[in-house]
Amino acid sequence: MKRVTFRRSAGLLAAAAALIAGPSLSAHAMTPAAPTAQQTYAQQARAAGLTDQQAGQLQRQVDAALAQDPEARQASANTLAVPGGTVTLPAPGQTETRRLASPATALACGNGHLCITDGRGVNYDYYRCGYYDFNGIGDGTFNNNQTSGTRARFYNSDGSERWSHVAKGTGTASWTPVFHIRPC
């Protein structure tokens, strides 16, 4: 009878040891953690052909833009989701601005959108009605691809209307004096 008890005790001790040692022994077999958003954006930049230095420069530009707009959120390596739309920054060393997560032409504009490219090559894509601060500078282009007859309005720093454009149509503009936009 003592043999049976000893075997049971030895079995229980072995099971307890396995439970204690199990997690430390299997730690090397665990799946690596999912990449952080920052790592994913860096991967997007490298997949688009940017060097590590260029990817770092781009992230610093994104961080600066995020610091200017507390409501903005990074959506890809060079695209920010902002109230009412998106802002896509040009990648270092690229001649045309495009989203690094999904290629797009500089002034392609979805139906119902107001799209702008400023003098730095930054693309703005507005798809919701509202009154938005605007940080574009220099001479650039626009594509008012909203419903025919929709008026996009562009405002001075004091809130007075500077000019407007009725959809559908494209054109050029000086964005340096534009401080606010109402797409529709």
Phi, psi and omega in degrees: 000326178293327179297317180296315180297318179297318179297318178297315180297318179295320178295318178294320178297318179296318179295318179296319179297321180295321179294322180287316183281335185309305182300321181286329179285328183268359182301326180287340182268359182290150177290138179297153180295150177298147180296147176288165178302319181299319178294321179296317179296320178296322177295319177299317181296316179294321178296333178276000176097008179280145173285168176300323178295315179294320178298320177294319178297317179298315180297325176295322177295317178298314180300321178295318178294321178296324179293330180283333184230100183296343179271350181284149177226139178288128182251334175205187183305326183227016181238135177248136170273123180237163178306125176086355182174212180223157173233126180244119182274146176289139178280143179304134178083000179258144182272342179225142181281132175207155176290132182285335180282330179210116184302143176207152178282161189301317184242018172298138186218123181297155177300131181089005183250157169246119183242140184225141168239123181270184184293344177268355184089011178280132179259135176242134181230108180258130180228007175233144174292148180158182179243115189237142171293148183228134183245016180290151177220161176077181179275139181203200184232167174217156174227107178267088184258033178278179177304135181312133179093348179287131183260121172269135183241142183235131192240152174284176180297331181274002179091356178283147182290129179270310178197171178215167180215134179265131180290153000263144178170169179231166178182186177243156181202158171265117185269349184302320179272000181271124183248338182216153179224140171238102184301324182211000000 
